[in-house]
């Protein structure tokens, strides 16, 4: 995360690095930068670009999921599953999910 100074305003931002990378400080083009919405933690914001691009490239670019197709997601509670559900529903797919619940009794 870095504060982006543009037009005399400072914003918290995150970025998806070309070729990947995990760093605290980096110089990138403004085209690679996303503003962090209010209420979103820095940890969630840091993972969002990678998760969203992974879903987009595998589900829509490679697999070509389209409107009214059925999409089964195994494991809806992780970040990939959550984003996949949201984007697929937005794009008009019929979404079904599986999930597991583990009860730990002490």
N, C-alpha and C positions, 0 to 999 in steps of 0.2 A: 504494500500500500504506500502511496505517496500523495502528498498534497499537490494538486495540479493548479498552477497559477495561470489563469487565462482571463483576460478582460477584467483584471483587478478583483477576481473572486477566487477563493480557495475552496477546493472540493476534495473529499476523500474519494480515491479512485482505485480500481484494480485493473489488471491487464492480462491478456493472454499473450505469452511470448512466442514468437515464431520459432519453431524448433523445440519448444518446451523449455522449462527452467523453473527453479524454485529459489527465489532470492528475496532479500528484504528491500534492496534498492536496485533500480534499473532505469535506463533511459530508453523510452519507446516512442514511436509515433503516436500522435493523438488519435489516430484511427484504430489503435489497439486498446484504447482506454475506455473503461465503462465507469460511470459514476456509481457510487454506492448509495442506494436509497436509504432514507432515514429509517432507523429501526432494524437494519440488517447488520449483524455483527461482522467485525473484520474477518473472523475465521470463515464464516459462511460466504462472505463476499470474495475471499481469496480463492475459494474452490469453484465458485459459480461459472466463470468463463470456461474452465476446462471441462466441467460436467456438461454444460450446455452444448459446447462444440462436439463433445464425444457423442452425445445423443443425436445431435443434428447430423453429423457425418455418418454414423452407423445406421440410424433408423430411416432417415429421409434421403440422404445422398446415395448410400450403398444399397439399402434394401428397398428404397422407393416406396415407403408406406404412403398410401394415398387415402383420400376421403372415402368413407364408408367401408374401408377394409377393417378386419379384426386384428387387434394387436394384443398379444398375451405377454404380460410382464411378470417375471418371477422375482419376487423381492421388491415390494413397492415401498418399503420404508427407508431405503437408502437414498442418497442424493441423486444417483443416476435414475433410479426408479421413479422418484418423485417428479423430476424434471421431464422424464419420458412421458409420464401420464399427462402432465399439463400440456406439453407441446402436441402430443398425439390427439388429445381431446380438442384442443384449439384448431387443429388441422382437419377435424371431422372424422377421425378414426373411431371405431368402437373399441373401447379399452377394457380388458379384463386383467385382473391381477391375482397373484397368489402371495401369501405372506405366512410367516411362521411366528408362533407365539410361544415363547419359552417361559414357563413359570418356575421361578427359583423359590423353593420352600426351604426356609432355614429352620 
